[in-house]
Amino acid sequence: KVIRAAMKWGVKYLTAYAFSTENWGRPREEVDALMELLCRTIADETDELDANGVRIRFIGQTDVLSDVVRESISRSERSTKHNDKLHLIIALNYSSRWEIVRMAQRVATQVRDGDLQVCDIDAEVVSRNLETAGIPDPDLLIRTSGELRLSNFLLWQAAYSEFYITDVLWPDFSKEELHKAIAAFQGRSRRFGGV
């Protein structure tokens, strides 16, 4: 419902935090159930998303997930890769700190290999070496369940994001709630540090 509403209102990029690296600390039964739910949801929803022009992309440490989960996400990415009506980015086994460390390793390797000079490292170099390379930074970050923290999510990318905090839990987040968030965002003046 949220994806359909986002498309209706012209949203081009929508990122959902599905599972963080910290979530591995939950009970094993819960983690297994979440991964099973993820695979079932991908199987049930990919065809409809594909038919509606949605491109699915996963970011995070997916290489350490089970073969079943990796194949499920790979299949959904392959079948939707040519779509561009809405880009659905799913952060799975994602940690922004991990992402930043990985970016630093990539940049260091480029410098070591002579492909990049230290004096040429800038914000653009950082951005194109993140998991979200090629994806615009979020304009609006919606935080559900009343939490007042980023929870290790898109730390670099959210530098100038507008925040919308709601007490509504994510499973209950509806198209009406999305509309409230977008309306609140539209009423803000974005200055990006200017006057």
N, C-alpha and C positions, 0 to 999 in steps of 0.2 A: 504494500500500500504506500509506503514511504517512497519507494523508487518510482512508482507510477505518478505520485504527486510531484516529486522532484522533476520528472520529465515534463509534466504538464506546465510547471512554472519556469521552465527554461534552464534548470540546473544542468550543467554539462559534466561536472565532476562531483562524485559523492563517495566519500571514504568512510568505511565502518570499521571500528576496532573490534574484531571478532574474538581474538585470543591473544593475550600478552605473554611474553616470556615468563613473567611472574606467576601466571596462572598455573604453571606446572606444579606449584606448591600446594594446589588444592588436592583433595583426596583422589586417589587413582580412579575410583569408580566414576567420580564426577568428570574428570578429564576424559575418560573413555567415552562417557555418554555425550560430552560436548563434541568430540571428534566424530562420533557416529551421527549425531544430529547435523553436523556440518556436511558430511558426505551425503546424507539423505537429502538435505536442503539443496545442495548443489545439483544432485541428480534430478530432483523434482522441479527446480526452477530454471535451469540453464536454457532449456529449449524455449520457454516463454520469453526469457530475457533476450535471447538471441533473436527471436522473431520480432521483438520490439526495438531492435537496434542498440541494445546495451552491450558494451564491451566490459568483460570481467577481467580484472588483473589482481593478483595477490602480491603483497609485499610482506617481507619478514623472512625469518629463517626457516623457509619451507623445506630445505634440503635435509633437515633432521627429523621430519615427520615420517610417519609410517608410509610404506609403499602404497597402501590403499588410499590414504589421504592425498599423497602427492599425485597419484594417477587421476584422482577425482578433480583436483584443482587444475592439473595440466589439461585435461579433456575440456573443461569449461573455458579455459583461456584460449585454447586452440579453436574451439567452435565459435567463439565470439570475437576473435581478433580483428575482423574487418569492420566491426560496428563502430559507430561514432556518435550516435544520438545522445547517449549518456555513458560516461566512463565510471564504472563501479569498481572502486579499489577496496579490497578487503585486506585489512592488516591482520595477518595470521602468524602466530608465534613471533610477534613484533615487539621490538623494544627500540625506542628512539636512541637511547644511549648506545645500544649495539649498532644501530644504523650509523651513528656518528663515528664510532670506532672503526667500522668497516670502511666508511668514506675516507678516514684518515689513512688507513692502510692502503687503499687504492691510490690515493694521491701520493703517498710516500713511494709506492712502487713506480708510479709514473716519473717521479723525480729521479729515483734511483736508475731507472732505465733510460734517462735522458729525454723523455718525451715531454717533460714539463720542468720549467725553471721555478725555483722557490719564489722568486720575485713576481711570478705570474699567478700565484695562488690567490684567488679572490673569491667573493661570494658566488660568482657564476661557476667557478671550478668546483667549489663545495657542492652546490646544488646539482650539478650534472653527475656527481659521483654518489648521490644518495639513492636510496631505493625508489624514490619518487621522481627520478630524473624524467623530464618531459611532461610532468604533471604540474599544473599551476599550484602555487601555495594556496591554502584554503582561505577564502574570504570570511567564512563563518565557521566557528567551531561550536557545536552544540554539545553541552555536557549534561547528560541525563542523571537521574537519581539524586539530584541536589548536591553532588560532590563539587568541591571548589578547587580541584587540582587537575593537572594535565595527565597524570598517571602515565608518564613516560611515553607520550603519544605526540608525534610530529613536533618535537621541540624546536628544531630549526625552522620548519615550514610555517609554524604558527606565530612567528615573530610579530606579524601585523594583522593576525586574524582577530575578528570581532568575536567575543564570547557571548553565548546565550546559555544560561543555566536554568534548568527546569527540574522540579522534584519528580517528574514523571519517570518511571523506570523504562529502560529501553524496550522491553517486550510490550509495553503499553503505549509506546510512542506512536502516534497516529498521524495521518495526513493533516488533521486539524492542528496538532502540536507543531508539525513542520511549518504550517502556514503561520502560526504565531511567531516562530523563530525567524522566518523570512521577513515578516512584517516588522518585527523589532529591528532587524538588520537594516531594512530599507529606511528606517527612521534615523539612522545614525549618520554622522558626518565623519568620513574617513580622511585623515590628514597625513597619515604616514610620517609623522614627526614634524610636519610643517605647521604653519599658522592657520 
